Amino acid sequence: MKYPFIIALFLLEIIFLKFPVRAQSKIDFSKFANYSDVSIQVWTTEKGLPSNDIYDIVKGENGFYYLGTSNGFVRFDGTEFKVYNTKNTEQIKANVTRNIFMDRQGKIWMGNGGVGILIYNGNKFDRITEEQGLSLNYPSCFEEDADGRIYIGTRGDGLNIYDRGKFSVIKKEDGLTSNYINTIL
């Protein structure tokens, strides 16, 4: 399900989006007409986005915005979009990128369209799949604890804990109420 929304820089700073959005939808911004300090800018596929379907947005420590879309992972510097997808990045196996999370080291973790996890360190992508120990290639959420362990919720196979390159998994039979993990607090 898509929720209407226009990507505007002032909203990127204010709202942590955890739901799909549509960049091309129209919203009445006339209520902001009297505010001289508000600047509204709209970006769509006509201005460089690979898709008007935006699933997640994270602002990096470097000031870039990172977007998960239905047609690739995007780095936005406020002017230009750098698109990473199956056409130009070997590690990306599906164009859908969502559930973006930035760890304390500044690495960006994301689900990659049902074919595992991508980790972007600013220069290159690494990939984690079931072959490396992930319980299911459909991550739904990420979180990091104080010791640097990454918790990865899945869409049906429990909670993965990634600690120094190794996985452990907690499932319903271990005490979870469900193997579908939607949010980690």
N, C-alpha and C positions, 0 to 999 in steps of 0.2 A: 504494500500500500504506500502510495506517495502522498506527502503533505506539501501543499504549495508554499513556495518560499523564493525569495530573490536573494542572491548572494550580494551582500553589501559589506564593505570593510568594517563599518562601525558595528555591524551585527556579529561579525566573526570574532571580535574582541569580547563581546558580551555573552554570546550564547555558545554553549558546548553542545553541538548537535549530535544526538544519538539516535537519529531517525532519518529515513530517506527524505530528500528535499527535491524540489523542482526549480531549477534556476530560471526557467522561462516564464513562470507564472507571474501574474500581475497583482500587485498590492497597491492600495491607495496610500501613497506617502504624503498626501497633501497636508496631513496634520503636522508634518515637520517643516512646512513651508516657512514658518516664522523663525526657525532656528538657523542663525547664521553660521553656527559651528558644525552643522551636520552636512556631510558630503555623501551623496548617494551615487554609487557606481554599480552598474549591472554588467555582469559577464555571462555570456552564453556561448554556444558553439560558434556563433558568428564572430566572436571576439577571441577564439582560441581554445575554449574548453573542449575536451574530446567528447563530452556528453553533458546534457542538461540535467542528468540524474546524478545528484551528489548524495552520497551515503554518509560520509563522515568528514570532519575538518579538524585538523590539529595545527596549532601554531608552534613552530619549532623555536628553539632558543636562538637560532640564527636569524629570526624574523620572517622566515618563509612560512607560508601556509601550505599544508599538505592535505590533499583532497583524495578521498576514495570515490571513484565514479564507476558507472557501468561500462566504461570504455577505457579503463586504465587508472594508474596512480599519477597524481599531478603535483608538481611543485610550483607554487605561485609566489613571485617576488613582489607583487603589487602592480606589476606592469605586464609581465609575460608569463605564459604557462609553459612549463617543461613537462611533456607527457611521456610516461613510461608505460608501454603496453606490449602485447605479444609481437607487434611488428618491429620493435626496436630494442627489446630487453629479453635476453635468452631465459633468465630465471622466471619471468612472468609467463605462466602457462594458461591463464585465463584472464580476460580483461577486467572482470569484476574485482574491485578491491574495496573492502569495507572493514568495519570494526577496527579503525586505526587507533593505535596506542603508542605513546612515546615513553620509553623507559628513562631512568635517571641518567643514563649515559648518552641520551639523545638519539638512540636508535628507535626507528619507527617499525612497529610490528603491525601486520594487517592480515586479514583473511584474504585468500586469493581464489575466489569463485569455486570453492569446493575441491581445490587441488592442493590444499595445505596453507602454510603460513609464509609470508615474505617478511624479511627483516632488511630494512634500508638503513645504512649507516652514513648516508650523505654522499657516498662515492660508489657503492656497489650494493647489490641485492644478494642476500643469502636465502635459501629456501629450506623449510622444515616440513616434512610430510610424515605419513604413517611409517614409511620406510626407516625414518630416523627415530621412531618411537612415539610420535604423536598418536593418541588413541583414535582420532578421527580427523579427516582432512577438512572438517567444517567448523572452524573456530567461531565462537559467537561473541567473546569478550576477553579482555586482557586486564591484568592488574599486576603490580609489583609490590613485594613486601620490603621491609627495612633491610633485609639481608640480600636483596637483589634477585630473589627467586621470582620467576614470572609465572603467574597463574593464568591458565588458558581454559576458559569455558568452551564446551563444545555443544553442537546441536544434536545431542543424543548419545554421547559416550563419556559422560562425566567431566570431571575437573582434572586437567593436566597440571603438573607442577614441573617447571623447567628449571633445573638447578645445575649450573656449571656443565651444560651440555648433555645432561641426563634427564629422562622423564620418569615421573611416578604419576600414577593415576588413582583418583578416588572416584568410586562409582556408587550407585544406589545400594549395592550389596555391602558396601563399606560404611553406610550410614547416611548417604545423601538422600534427600526426599525424591529426587529425580535425576536422571542422567542428562536432562536438557538444562543447560546452564545459560541463563540470559544476562545476568549481571553479577559482578563480583564487587563487593563493597570493601 
